[in-house]
Amino acid sequence: MDKSDYILKYFDGTLSKEELQAFNTLLADDSDFKEEFEFQKELQDTLVLNDREQLKKEIQNWDTTKNKPRFKPWMAAASLLILLGISWLFFSKTQLNSTEDLYASYFEPYRNIVQPIVRGEYKDDIKSKAFKAYEAKDYENAILYFNTILNEERNTTILFYKANTLLQLNKTSEAIKILETNVKNTDTLQDRNLWYLSLAYLKDNNIDASKKTLKQLLSQSKFKSKEAKTLIENLD
Amino acid sequence: MIESKILEALKNDDKSVLKSVYLKHKSAFIGFAKTYTIDNEDALDIYQDAIIALRENALKGHLDNLKSELKTYLFSIGKYMFYKRLKEKKKLHLIHSTKETNDFEELEITDIDYNFNTRQRQLQTAFTSLGMQCRTLLNLFYMRGFTLDEIVEELNYNNKDVAKSQKSRCLKSLKKIING
C-alpha cells in the first residue's frame, strides 16, 4: 500500500488493525509522512470551523428576515426611490462614462476551473476545446463550443462561462439574461454568478441593480467581498 | 414532515429543513433558557449553536438511532450549553453542575466554538481562493466525511482513481497558495 493510502484510509475510517499499526509506525518514524498527515488533519479542523462560521452567519440571516415586519418597508422604499430618482437626474450624464470605467477596472474573465478535470469522452473533448479557446481569449470560438455543449445538456457551470464570454464580446444583455437565470437556479457557483451579474449590470449602466446584486453577494459569501465593498462605495 | 424524514434531510445537509427546525422551536427554546436565568441575547446565541451542533451530529450519523424526539434532543444540547455558559459566567454552583452532567453522556456533544488558530485562518483564506470543484471535493471528504467512493458518485467522477488524483491536485494547489 502506498503511504498516502494510509492517510486516505485514516480519514475514510477504514484502517484495519494491522494497517493502524503500520500507520502509527509511519507517524513515529517518517517525518515527511507525519507532516503530510498533520497538514490534512489541520485542514479538516479548519474546514469544520469554516463551515460552522458560515452556518452561524447564515442562521443569523434567518432571524433578520423574520423579525422586521413592524416598520413600514414601503416608506423606506419610496423615499429611496425618490432619492435615487433625484440623484439620477444629477449624475446620469457623468456616470455614463464612469460605470464603463468601473466595469473595466473590475472585470476579468473568470479563470477556468472546469477543464483540467475533464478527459476522455467525446463530449469532454468539446469541453477541452471550449476552454482552450476561452483561455486563449478566442471568445468567438469559445461561444461556438459552449453552445455545442449546451445543446446537449443544460449545465449551469458552462452557462456561467458562456456569460463571461458574452461580456467579453460586449453582448451584455444576453449575458445578464443567463446570469439572472443562473442566480435563481443554482447554488453551486452562486457567488461567482452574483459577482459577474453585478459587473454586467454595471456595464449596462444599471447602477441600482448592480448595487443590489453586490449586497446580495456580500450577504452570502466572502468571494470578492473586498472588491464588492469598494465598488459599492464608488457607486454611492 | 414526519420526524424520520426530517432526520434524513438533516443528514443530507438540507438547509431548508434545518431552517424550518430552527424557526419551529425558537421561541420555546428561548422560554426554556429563561428558566435557567439566561437572558434573551445569550439564549438566541446558544440556540444557534445548538442548531449547529444538531446539524454536525446529524451529518456524523449520531442521530441515526435517535430514541427521543428531535425537540427533546435539541433541548438537551441546549441544556448542556446553558450549564457551560453559566459556568463561564461563574453563576453555577458546583453541586448543581456535577449532579447534572451525567445526563449528557449519551449526547456526544462537540463544543461549538469558532476559534481558529493562526495556521487555520491561513488555511481558510487559502481554501476560499481555490476553485469551486476543489472546495466541494475537499469539503465532502474532510468536513462531511464522505469516502472516495461516495465522492465518485456525488461528483460524477469516472472512477475512484480520478477522484483520488483530483484530491491530491487540490491539496497541492492549497499548499502552493500557502507557500507561494
Interface residues (C-beta under 8 A of the other chain):
Chain A: S4 L8 F11 D12 G13 T14 F39 Q40 E42 L43 Q44 D45 T46 L47 V48 L49 N50 D51 R52 E53 L55 K56 E58 I59 Q60 W62 D63 K66 R111 I113 V114 P116 I117 G120 T188 L189 R192 K222 F223
Chain B: K15 K19 Y22 L23 L44 Q48 D49 I51 I52 R55 E56 I112 Y114 N115 F116 R119 Q120 L123 Q124 F127 T128 G131 M132 Q133 C134 T136 L138 N139 F141 Y142 M143 G145 T147 L148 N158 V162 K164 Q166 S168 R169 L171 L174 K175
